[in-house]
Amino acid sequence: MAQGVAVTGRVTTETGESLPGVTVLLKGTSNGTATDASGNYTLSVPSGAGTLVFSFIGYTQQEVPINNRTTVNISLVPDAKALEEVVVVGYGTVQKRELTSAVTTVSAAEFQQGAFNSPLQMIEGKVAGVTVSNPAAADPNAGPAIQLRGASSLRAGNGPLIVIDGMPGGDLRNLAQQDIESISVLRDAAAAAIYGSRGANGVILVQTKRGKSGKVAVTYDSYVEHDAVAAKPDILSADEFLARQRDRDLGARTNWYDELLRKDNFGQNHSLAISGGSENTVFRLSTNYRTKQGLDIATDRKEYGLRGSFMQRAMDGILEFNGNFSYRIANEEYTNYGAFQQAVKLNPTIPIMDATNPTMYNTLLGYDTYNPVQNLLARENGSDQEYSIIDITTRLNILKNLNTELKLARQGHDQLRREYYSGRSAESVTGGYTGRARLQDEKWTDYTLEWIGNYFTTIGRHDLRALGGYSYQEFNNAAFWAQNRRFPTDAFGYNNLGAGNYGNGQAINMNDVMDSWRSKEKTIAFLGRVNYSFDDTYFLTGSFRYEGNTKFGANNKWGLFPAASAAWRISKLPAIDDIGVIDDLKLRVSYGVTGRSGFDRYTSVSRYTGYGRYQNDAGQWIQVYGPGNNYNPDLRWEKAIAYNAGLDFSLFDSKLSGSVDAFVRKSSDLISDYDVPVPPYLHPRMTVNVGTSSSRGVELSLNWSAVNTDNFSYNSSLTTSYTRAVLDAWSNETYKAAFFYMQDLPSPGNPGPAYRLEENTDLGSFYGYKYAGVDENGTILVWKDGKEGTEKLRASGNQIQTSADRDRTYIGNGTPRYELGWTNTLRYKNIDMSLFFRGRFKYKILNLYQMYYGLQAEASTNLLTDAYDRNAHIKTGKVITDYFLEDGGFLKLDNITLGWTPKLGINRVSSFRVYGTVRNVFTLTKYTGLDPAAVGVTGLTPGYGSLDVYPIARNFALGVQISL
């Protein structure tokens, strides 16, 4: 009795296949275990009596008396309803079979593996219609931009709403990737409308991991990583530079690009979690530590945190308490992407250090010219970040079919920005002083209160569920900063601002040395939803959100956001039910109204701003204030009306499943700034609701379980999408504008703007000249009026003006029309491998490196070797033409992972796995730049191949996962 009895056994399916991960629990206790990869388990029980409870997702729970046996083998039977995946939706969950809208859930087991800067990178290519764009994937302090179903807004934001554990507006930086259980994406308006004025760009729901009843489980998940340079600009060496007579020889032989690289960079990530509990108490506690050195000599990141969750039942399950808390610290050191532009164009014979004083850097003078090594090392530029979350949900189960719950939550973020430019920095050398220091402390504090009531009932073949609730959120931001310079020594850094003398004894403008601000925003909403189904065949969902926000104008504080969706399981029809290959076939249609409110706070109200300092009669200099804007009491959210039609299917005994969706989204009341007459207005620009945009597309998801045996399995999943976004209208009766330009190209040369938007044009359209070759002198020629086959004009001299529009036209678009994600997972016995491919197709990239450093006419700078190769026929300077627009299409093996799960034969170790991952393995593309995937494709200026490019990396990671 004291030592206990060891009960062993094996859990299998009806067909005899092993079931790993089955929970085995001694009924009425917290004593339990889980089956290993072969379905085997061992559990010590106090005596030969008692009952074992076997439970596993998708299978009917079984209770088996021990009856003094030491071996208990069982086969679990599939549960038809439990097999249906539970999908998280706004303010609740539904089974996938009941979905009437476009929702995709990616579980932790499906996440991409490896080293990531953001959890969103783990679902890249896993959800059709979702674009994840990260121009600086190797920078540990940079996160990706994400966009659903194309861009539609001009000023109210194009990013989705993030909801973490039911809290809208969650901050993903609060999370370690090992703590995430699933990520659900609400792609259509019917699903997102319950989030009102923030749901038009889609909603991403993140669920963190919870504990499970049973024995206490300990999990250790860790990896180490390293970045290697995958691609560098092919520029002239010092000898080639001199041979081409680009500039004079200054004596050194400097590879500026390599000088900025940290080739021995290293990263590590360690996560330790403990979880367990009984049928009434469940907990999980985790801690995480991560460090990552950037691929450049300045970037660094260290973060660590603690996260916990609990569930406690009381009063025989009538009362439930659920909660989460998280505290996380991140210390960040930043780089300057522009330093890599300098490394490309600088004379490679310039020395890094000053020849007359080797302890000092060689400070370079000239327009947009500086020593990039000095720029990164003669200063400190970073921040200390502190993130926190606490949320408590109390649930009262009034009846078996009636409950209510109250959530209280607080999310905090405190950032201390710190900068110090030492006496060796360029600004200190040229300014004649020692050091400049700046500190900025900024705080974001969000509060959430939400009450939800749920009722559900079943009457015969009718199933009804209703939800009603109230939501209150408050968002606060406050900050101050101060700076000083002319310090007696560099030793103080930014830790003694008072030791400096900013004005050197002269009067100074206090706005140059300090500032502070504060802002607040509130959102209040009443919401409801009804789900109805009949005979597991017909499904209807209707929802509404009535919401008010303090940012809206006084005349438009409140708005109504309704949605309706329906589904028909047509596989229930006798004619289809008799088709053996069809397991399930469901048709969906939906309609929803959502909004966007991502514009700045206090835009709609009358604001005052400083108008300088003036001397009064007493000789005092006082700050004068005056009206700072044209206020707009009618300013409101952008409204998006969307329609979606979809088909979900499962074929061949569920070996092939997927969905296809077609959508149309029409956005109106777009927010932007328009010219207004002065007078009667005080200022020439005003923020108003004008214009409409639309996006439409098709999305396809496929999952194929090709082979699944005890020794071998192969599964493949494919997502692909087509999206097109158009600016339909840009004016109305009151506010008129023909077009507007975006993204002025950098000097020198002033080539003009890269994009133009006007009515009935695609968002992201490049605007420039049509290339017509070169003349006998190598001068770029362009087609007159932008029409091929007409007169050829010189793109230099007085024949055309590069800022004029008469010969410019739309020359391409930077938004990918098609996107692809393809995951292949293979397992042979205890070895597994996954390969993830992704691609983007039919779009253009403006290759600024070719345009600025690929032409021989650029004076005194270093150049790409292409200037004397593919571009050798061009002898004149840069002009924005479609010659520099390149096909951005690519197919990339983005992630390959190889894992091994050996049988250790150690009872205390339930699972052990080691794996290796390589990211950015290879890319197939016609693009001549470094990597087309490193060019941003979200927002209004997609496909802009900036000159400030962080190094392209190939990441190697080696990890281990242990469960006890």
N, C-alpha and C positions, 0 to 999 in steps of 0.2 A: 504494500500500500504506500509506503513512504517513497520507494523508488519509482513506482508507477509501472505501467505496462506499455510497451511499444507496439502500436498498431501500424501496420504498413499496408500498402495496396497500390492499385493502379486505376486511374480514371480514363475511360475511353469514350468515343462516340459510339453510336449504334453500329457503325461499320467497322469498329475496332481501331480507329485512329486515335493516337494519343491526344490528350487534352492538357496542355500546360497551363498553369496559372489558375487552376480551379481552387477555390477557397474551401478548406476542410476545417470545420469548427465543431468542437465538443459543445453540444447544445446546452444553453443556459450559462455558459462561461465565456471568457475571452481567450481560452486556450485553443489555438488553431494554427494552421500552416497552409501552404499552397503547393500544388503539384509542380514538379520540375518539367524540363523540356520533353521528357518521355512519359509524362503523366503520372509519375510515381510520387508517393508521399510517405512520410513517417511522422507519427504523432504520438507523443507520450501522454497517456491518460492515467488518472489515479487508480482505476480498477478496470476489470473487464466488463463493467456495466456502463450504461450511458448510451447516448445516441449521437452519431456523427451527422452533421449537416453539410451537404455538398452543394455549392452554388457557383454558377458561372454565367456570365452574360450570354444570352441567347439560348439558354437551356433551362429546363424546368428544375427547380430546386428539389433535392431529394434528402430525406431523413432516413438513416439506416441504423437500427440498433446494433450495438457491438456484440452482445450476447457472448461475452468471454472469448471472442475470436481475436487472433493476432494478425490476421490478414483479411482485409475487406476490399474487394474489387467491385467496381460498379461501372455501368454505362449510363451516361446522361442522355436524356431524350430532348431533342430540340423543342423549344417553346415557340410556337408560331408568332405570338405577339412579342415575346422578348427578343426574338431574332431581329425584329424591326429596330433599326438604329434610333436611339433617342437623340433628337436634334434640339439644340438650344435656340430658342427664338426670343424676341423681345418680351421680357416679363414672364418667362415660363419656358416650358419644354413641350414638345409633341413628338410622337413617333413619326419616323420618316414616311411611313405609309399614309399618314394623315396630312402631309404637307400640301398646301394649296398655293404656295408661292416659291420663288427661287431662293433657296437657302442651301448652302454647302457647308458641311462640317468636316474639318480635318482633325483627326485625333493624334495624340502624342506618338502613337506607334507609326503614323504615316508621315510625321515630320521629316524634313531633310535633316541629315546628321552632319555634324562638323562644327566649326567655329563660326558664330554669327554675332553681329553687332546688335541685331534687333530680332525679336520673335517673328516679325512679319517675313523675314527672309526664309524662315523655315517652311512657309506655305507657298513660296514662289513656285509658280507653275502647277500648283495643286488645285486652284480654283479658276474656272473659266471666267473671263471678263475682268480679272484682277491684274493690274500692271504694277509690278514692284520695280522701282528704278533706283539704282544706287551708283552714282558716278564715282564714289570713293569707297569702294568695298573694303579696301585694306586699311582705311583710317578707323581705328577703334572708337573714335569719338563721333563718327558720322553715322547717321541713320538713313534708311531708304525713304523715298517718297512712294506713296501708294495711291492708286487711282482705280475706281471701279467704273466700268462702262463709259470711259472717255471723259474729257473735260467739258464743262458746260458753263462755268461761272467766270466772270471777269474780275470781280473783287471780293466775292463772298466765300472763296475757298473751293478747292476741288478734292480735298481729302476726306475720307470717311470718318464717321463718329466712332470712337473707341469706347467700348463698354467692358469693364473688368469686374467680374463677379457681380454683375447687375448694376454697377455704378457708372452712369453715363459720364463721359469726359475723362475716363481713366488714362493714366500715364503709363505707357509700356515700359518706361525706364525703371519703373518700380519692380519689374519682374526679372527673375532669372529664368532662362529657357527651360531648365529642368523642373520648374514648378508649374508648368502649363500642362493642363490635361487635354484641352481642345481649343480650337479656334473656329468659330462659325461666322460665315459671311452672309449677311442679308443683302442679296443683290438687287432685288426688285423693290418698288415703292410699296407694294402691298405689305411686305414684311417690315419695311423700315418706317412706315408712316406713323407707327405708334411712338416714334421718337421725334415727330413733329418737325420743327424748323431746323433741325440739325441732321435730318436723315436723307436728304436728296442725293448725297454722294455715296450712299450705302452705309451700312453699319457693320462693324466687326466686334463680335462678342468673344471675349476671352474668359475661359473657365480655368481656374487653377486647380491643382490636385487636392484631393481630400483623403483623409484616412479611411481605412476599412476595418470593420469589426473582425476580430481574430487576434492571433498572437501579434506581439509587437514586431514590426518589420523594420529593418535598417537597410537603407540603400545608399551606396556611394557611387557617384557618377563623376568622372573626371576625364580631362583630356589636356594634352599639351599641343602647341601649334607653332608653326613657323611660316613666314611669308617669303617667297622668292619672287624676284622680278620676272614677270611673264613677258613684258614688252616694254621697250624703250624707244624714244624717238631716234631715228637714224640720221644723225647730224654729222657735219664735217668734223674730222679730227683736226688737231692743231696743224699738222703738216698739210692736210688738204685745204684748210682755211687759208694758210699762207700761200699755197700754190695757186689758189683762185684769186689771190690778191684782195681778200675781203677787207683786210685792215693791216695795220703795222704789227710787227712782232714786238711784244712787250716782255719777252724773255722767259715766261713760264710755259709749262705744258699742263694745263688744268682740264680735267674732265669734270666740268661743273655738275653734271647730272649725277655721276657716281659719288661725288663729294656729299651729296644730299641724302644718300641712301644709307640706311642702317642694315647691313647685310646679315648681322648676327642677331636679328630681332627674335624675340621669344614671347610666347603667351601661354598661360595656364588657366584652367578653370576647374574648380573643385566644388562639388555639391554633396552635402551629407543630409539625409532625411531620415526621420524616425516617425513611424505611424502605427496605429493600432486602436484597440478599444473593444467595447462590448456592444450588445445590441442597443444600448441606451446612451453610450458615450463613445465618441470617435474623435480622434485627434490626429494631427500631422504637424510636425515641426521640422523646418529645414533651414540650413545655413549655406551660404555660397560665398566663394572667394575667387576673384578673377583678376589677372593682370595681363596686359597686352602692350607690347612695344610696337610702335608704328613702323612702317617700312621706311620712314624718313627719320632724320636725326633729331627731330624735336618732339614728335608725338609720343605720348605715353598715356596709359589709363590703368587705374587700380580701383576696383570696386569690391565691396563686400556687404553682406546683408543677412538679415534674419527674417523668416516668414513663418507664420503659423495659422492653423485653422482648427476649428473645433465644432462639434455638434453634440448637444446634450438634450436628451428627452426627459421629461418629467410628467408626473401625474398620469402615468400609464399611457404616455404618448400624446396626451392632450396638448401639452406645451412643449415647444421645441425652441432651442436657442442655437443659432449658427453665427459664426464669426470668423473674421480674418484680420490679421494684422501683419504689417510689413514695415521694416525699417532698413534703409539702404544708403550707403555712402559711396560716392564716386569722386575720385581725384583725377582730374583731366589736365593734360598738357597739350596745347594746340600747336598746329603748324600753320604755314601760309602756303596755300596752293600756288600763289603767284610766283613763289620762289622757283618752281619748276619751269615756269615760262622763262624766267631769267636764265636758268641753266641751259636752256636751248639756244637762246639768242646771243649770249655773251661771248666775247672774244676769248677763245680757249688759251690764249697766251697771257692773259691777265693773271697775276699771282693772287692767291687768297689773302695772304698777310702783307702788311706794309713793309716794303723793302728797307725803309729807313728805321723802322721800329717793329721788329718781328713779334712783339707782344701785342701789337694792335692789328686789327683787320685792315685790309686795303679798302678804304671807303671810296666808292665810286660815285661820281657826279654825272648828272645829265638827266634828260627827260625819261621817266620810267626806266631808270637804270639803277641797279643797286647790287651789292655783293650778297648773293642769296645765303651763303654760309654765315656771314655776319648777321643777316636778317633773322636767321633761325636760332643762332647760338648766343648772340649778344643781348638777349632779352629773356624774360620769363613771361609766358602768356598762358594762363590756365584758369581753372576754376575748381572749387570744392563744392560738390553737389550733395544735398541731403534730401532723400525722398522718404515719405511715410504714408501709410494707409492704415486706417482702422475702420471696420464696419461691423455692425452687430444687427442681426435680423432675428426678431422674435415672432414666432408663428404659433397661433392658437387654432387647434383643430376642433372647432365648435361641434361639428358633426362629421360623420364619415365622408360626407360629400360637401362640406362647407368649412372653409378655413379663411383666416385673415393673417396678414403679416405686416410688420413694421420694420423698415430698414433705416438705420442712422449710420452715416459714414462721414469721415473726414479724410481728405487727401492733402498732403502738404509737400511743398518743394521749396527748398532754400538754396540759392546759388550765390556763392561768394566769388566774383570775378577778380582776379589779381593779375596785374601787369607791372613789370619793371623793365625799363630800357636802360641798360647800364651805360657807364662812361665809354664803353667800347662800341656802342651802337652808332649807327650812321646819324641819327638825329642828334645825339649828344655831341659827336665830333663836329658836325656842320653847325650846330647851334652854339657851340662853345660852352657847354655846361656839362655837369656830371649827373646823369640819371634823370629819368622821369618815372614817377610811380602813380598808379591808379588802382583804386579799389571800388568795387560796386557790389552791394548786397541787395539781392532781389528775392522777394518771397511771393509764392503763390499758395493760397489756402482756399480749398473748395469744401463746401458742406453739402450734404445730400440728406434729404428726408423723403422717404417714399412709403406710402401705405397702399397695400394691395389686398383685395378680397377675391376669393375664388369659389365658384360653385359649379358642381358637375353632377349630372344624373343620367341614368340610362332607363328608358322606357321602351321595352320591346326591342325593336331594331333601331330605335332612335337614340342617339347619343348627343348630349348637350353639355357644353362647358362655357361658363361666363366669367369674365374678369373685369373688375373695376378698380380704379385707383386714383391716387393723388401724388404728384411729384413736386418737390421744391428743391432747387439747387441755387447755391450762391457761390460766386467766383470772385476772389479778392486778389489783387496784385498791388504790391508796394515795393519801392526801391529808393535807394539813394546812392550817389557816387561822389567821390572826391579825388583830386589829383594834385600833384605838386612836382616841382623839378628843381634843378640846381641844388643838389645835395652835397654836403661836404665829403661824402664817401659813398661807395657802392655797398658798403657793409650793411646799411640799414635796409636796403631793398624797399619793399612797400610797407615795412613795419614801423616806420616813423615818418609819416607824412608831414608832420610839423617841422621837421628838420630842414625842409627845402625852402627855397625862396623863388617862387614862380615868376614874380615880376622883376626880380633883381633890383628891388628897392623902388620900382615904379608902380603907379596905380594900375590895377588890373580889373578886368571885367569878371565879376564873381561867377558868371555863367560859364566861364572857361575853367573853373576849378571845382565847381560842385553843382549838384542838381538833385532833385528828389521828385517823386510822383506817387500817385495812388489812384487806383480805379476799382470799380466794383460792377458786377453784372448779376442779375437775378433772372431765373426762369421758373415759372409756375405752370403746372399743367394738370388737367383732368383727363383721364384716359379710360378706355374700355375696349373689350374685345369679346366676341361671341364666336364659338366654334360649334358647328352642327354637322353631324354625319348620319346617314341613313344606310343601314344594311351593309356597312363597310364598303359602300359603293359610291355614294354621293357625299361630297364634302363642301361645306360653305364656311367661309370666315369673313367676318366684318369687324372693323376696328375704327376708332376715332381717337384723336388727341386734340383737345382744346387748350391752346398754349399762349402764354404771354411772356414777353421778354423786355427787360428795361432798355435794351439797345434800340428797339424800334421807336418810330416817331410817335408823338403824343396822340395822333389820330389813328394809329395802327398798332396798338400795343398787343392785340390778341388776334389769333387766327385759328381756323379749324382745319384739321388734316384728316380726312376720311380715307378709308381703304376697303376694298372688297375683293375677294378671290374665291374661286370655286375649282373643284377637281372632280373628275369622273373616272372611276376605275373601270375602264372599258373591258378589261380582261375578265370581268364578271359576266359579260355577255356570253350566252351559250355558244355562239358561233366562234368566239375567240377562245373561250375556256376549253374547247375541244382541241385546240391547236397545242400539241404537246410541247413545242419549243418555247411557248410563251408562259412564263411564270407570273408576270405582273406587267400591266400596262395601264398607265394613268395619264390622263390629259388634264392640264392645268391652264386656267386663265386668271389674270389679275389686273386690278386697277388701283392706283394709289396716288395721293397727293402728299408731297413732302416739301421741305423748305431748306433754305440755306441762310445762315446768319453769321457767317465767318468774317464780317466786316468789323472795323475798329469800334470800340466803345465810344460813346458820346459823339458819334458822327451826326446823329439827328438833332442834337440840341445846340443851342447857341453857346459858343465858347469864347473866352477871352484869352488873348495871348500878349506877350510882352512886345512893346514897340520901342525898345531902347531905353536909354537913361537920359534925362534932361535935368538942367539946373533950375531950381526954383529961385524965388526972390531972396531967400536966405543963403544962397550959394551952395545949397545941398543938391547932390545928384540923386535923383529918385527914379525908380522904375515906373515906366508908364505902360498902361495896358489899354487894349482896344479890341473890338470885335475880331475874332480870329477865323470866322468861317461864315458861309451862308447856311443857316440851320434849315432843316427840312422836317417839319412835323408829320409829313406824310410818308417818310421813309419806312419801308417794311421789308420783310424777308423776301428772298427770291422763291418763287413757287415753281415746283416741278411736278407735272402730271405725267405719269408713266403707265404704259400698258405692257403686259408680258403674257406670252403664250408658251407653254412648255409641255414636254412629254417625258415622263419617267418610265423606264422599262427595265425588266429583268428577264433574261432568256437562258435557255439551255441549262435548267436546274441551277439558276443563279450564277452560272459561270461567266456570263456576259451581262453587265448592267450599265446603266448610265442615264443621261438626260440630255435633252436639247431644248434650248430656249431662244425665243426671238423677242426683242424688246424695242419699244419706241419711247423716248423720254423727251418731253417738250418743256423747256424752262422759260418762264416769263418773268417780267419785272426785274431784269438783270440790273445789278447795282454797278454804277460806274460814275466817273466825273465828267460833267459836260460844261461847255462854255455857256455863260449867261451874260446878258448885257449889264454894264456898269455905267450909270445907274439903270434901273432901280436897285439892283443888287450891290452889295458892298464889295464883293470879291468876284473875279472873273470866272471862277469854277465853282460847281455845286455838285454834291453827291445825290443822285436821284435814281429811281427805278425806271429804267427804259430798256427796251430791247428784248429779244427772245433768242434762244438757241435750242438746238435739238440734237439728239444723238440716237442712233439706231444700230442694231447689230444682232448677231447670232452667236450663240455659245453652245459648245458641245463638250460633254464629259463622258468618257468610256472607262469601264473597269473590266478587265478580263482575267479571270482565274483559270489559266490554261491548264496547269497541272497541279495537283495537290495530293501527294502521297506521304507516307511516313518518312521516306528518304529524300524525296525531291519535290520542290514546288517552284512554279514560275507564275508570277502575276505581273500584269502590265496595266498602267493607267495612262490615259491620254486626255488632255484638255486643250481645246483650241477655241479661238474666238475671232470674230470680225466686228470692228467698231468704226463708226464714222460720226464725227461731231461737226456741226455747222452753226455759224452765226447767222440766224435767219433775218433778224431785223436789228437796227441800231439807232432808230429814231422814232419819235412820235410827233403829235401835233405841236407839243410845247418845246421839246428838246430835240434838236436836229444835229446830226453829224454824219458826214459822208463816210469817213473811215478814220482809223488811227493806227499809228506806227508803234512798234515795240522793239526792244533790244537793239539799241544803237551799238554798232560795232566799235571796238576800241580804237583809239588813236595809237600811232600816227597814221595819217592818210585819210581819216574820216570817211570811210566808205558809205556811211549812212546806216539806216535801220535795216534789220534783217527780216522783219515780219510786218505784214499789214493785214488788218482785219476790216472788212466791210460786209455789207449785207450779202447773204447767199454765198459766202466763202467758207471753206473748211477752216476750223480752228487749227492753228499751227502752220499757216501757209507762209512760205518764204516769198519775198518780194525783191526782184532784182532784174538784171539784164539777161537776155538770151545770148549765149555765147555763139559767135559766128566765126571763130578761128582767129588767126593773126594775119597781119599784112607782111610785106617783105622785110620790114624792120622789126618784126616781133611784137608789134603793138596789138593789144587785144582789140578785136572787133566785136560789135554787138549788133543785133538785128534792130532796125528801126521800128518803133512802135511795138517792140516785143513780139513781132511776127516773123517767123522763119520764112525765108524766100524773098523778103523785101530788101531794101537798101541796107548795106553794111556800114556801120558808123564806127569811128575810132572811139575807144573808151578812154581817151586822154586828150589833152589839149582843149580847144574851144568847141569842138564839134558837138560834144554832149556835156552836160553837167551831171556829175554823179549824184547830186542831191535832187535832181529834177525827176518828175514822174512820167514824162511824156513817152519815154522809151523803156520804162520799167514795166514789168508784168509779174504775174504769179508764176514762179518757176519750180515749185515743188512743195511737198508737205512733210513735216517732221514727225507726224503721228503714225506709228505702225498700224496698218490696216489689219494685219493678222498677227496673232500671238499663239505660241505653241508650248506646251509642257508635256514631257513624256517620261514616265518613271517605269523602270523595269526592276523587279525584285526577284532574285533567285535564291534558293536554299538547297544545299545538298548535305544531308545529315546535319551536322552541327556547324556547317560553314554557310554564311549568307553573303550576298553581294547585291548592291543596288547601283543602278546607273540612271542618272537624271539628265535628260537633254532639254534644252529650251531654245526657242527661236523667236525672232520677230522678222516680219516680212512686209514688203511694199511700203517703204518710207525712205526719206532722204535725210542725210546728215550734212550740215554745213561744216566742212572741214577747215576750220580757221588756221590750223597749223600749215596746211598747204597754201592757204591764201596769204598768210603773213610771212612765213619762213620757207616757203617753197618756190619763191620767185627771186631771180637774180637781182632785180632792181631795188630790193630792200637794202639800204645803204648801211655799211659798217657793222652789220649783225652777222652772227653765224646763221647757217641755213641748213635745211634738210638736204640730204644728198639728192632728193627728187628735184631740187632746183636746177641741177645740171644733168638730170636724167629725164624723167617723164614730163617735166615742165620746162625743159631746156629751150623749147621753141618760143616761150614767152619772155620778152625782154623788158616789158613795162611793169608798173606797179600794180597793186591789188585793186580789183574791181569786183563788186558782188555780182557774180554771174553764176549760171547753173553749171559752169565748168567746175566750180568748187563744191557743188552739191554732189554727194556720192551716195550710191545705194547702201543703205544701212542694214539691209537684210543679213541675217546670220543664223547659223545653227551651231549650238555650243554644247559640248559635253561639260555640264556645269558641276557635276558632283558624281564621284565614284566612291563607294564605300565597300570595304571588305571586312567582314566580321567573323569571329570564331567563338562558339559557345561550347566549351568542352565540359564533359562530365567529370567533376572533380572528386566525386565520391565522399564529400564532406557533408555530414548531415546538417550542420549549421548554415551551410551556404546553399540557398535555394536556387540561385542562378549566378553565373559568372560569364562575362562576355568581354572580349577585347576587339577593337576595331581600328581601322585606319581609313582616313578620308583624304581625298585630293579634290580641291575645288578649282574651277576654271582650268580644266584639263586641256582642252583645245577648242578652237573656234574656226568654223568655215565661213568665210565672208569675202566680199570684193572690196570692202572698205579699207582704205590705205592708212587710216589712223591707227592708234594703238589698240583699241578694242571698242567695237560699236556698242557693246553692252554697258560701257562706262559713260555713255552719252545719255543724259536725261531725256526721257520721252513723256513726262507728265506735264500738266499745266498748259499754259498758253504759248510757251516757246519751246516746244519739243524739238529734238534733233539738233540742238545748238552745240556744236563741238567746240567748247570753250578752250581758250589758250591756257587757262589755269587747270591743269589736269594732274590729279594725284597719281602716283605710280600704279601701274597695273600689276596685280600680284597673282601668284599661284599659291594657294594655301595648302599646307600639309598638316594634318592633325592625327594624333594617336590617342585613343581613349580606352577607358575601362569602365565597366558597369558591374557592380556587385550588389546582390541582394541577400540579406541574412534573415 
